[in-house]
Amino acid sequence: MSREQGPSRGKPVHPDCEKGAQAFIKERRAAKQKKRAAKPKRSSLVEENRRLFAEQDRIRELRRQRNQPKK
């Protein structure tokens, strides 16, 4: 039982239990961080839309340049 849970029940927390809880939390945080580091960060929907609109604008500009009458 962790220190957060012990006092709410009005009971003291055994030191060995506290060490075990801290080790478990530390392990879990390390696993989450490792998992997060393994996956590349996904861009947000706003960023993705901004990138797609910029690409569309670039394509539109290239087509406009290509279709201009030659002088």
MODELLER restraints for C-alpha pairs under 7 A, 6 or more apart:
rsr = mdl.restraints
at = mdl.atoms
rsr.add(forms.Gaussian(group=physical.xy_distance, feature=features.Distance(at['CA:1:A'], at['CA:17:A']), mean=6.09, stdev=0.5))
rsr.add(forms.Gaussian(group=physical.xy_distance, feature=features.Distance(at['CA:1:A'], at['CA:18:A']), mean=6.79, stdev=0.5))
rsr.add(forms.Gaussian(group=physical.xy_distance, feature=features.Distance(at['CA:1:A'], at['CA:21:A']), mean=6.56, stdev=0.5))
rsr.add(forms.Gaussian(group=physical.xy_distance, feature=features.Distance(at['CA:2:A'], at['CA:18:A']), mean=5.58, stdev=0.5))
rsr.add(forms.Gaussian(group=physical.xy_distance, feature=features.Distance(at['CA:2:A'], at['CA:21:A']), mean=5.53, stdev=0.5))
rsr.add(forms.Gaussian(group=physical.xy_distance, feature=features.Distance(at['CA:3:A'], at['CA:13:A']), mean=6.24, stdev=0.5))
rsr.add(forms.Gaussian(group=physical.xy_distance, feature=features.Distance(at['CA:3:A'], at['CA:18:A']), mean=6.54, stdev=0.5))
rsr.add(forms.Gaussian(group=physical.xy_distance, feature=features.Distance(at['CA:6:A'], at['CA:12:A']), mean=6.07, stdev=0.5))
rsr.add(forms.Gaussian(group=physical.xy_distance, feature=features.Distance(at['CA:6:A'], at['CA:13:A']), mean=5.62, stdev=0.5))
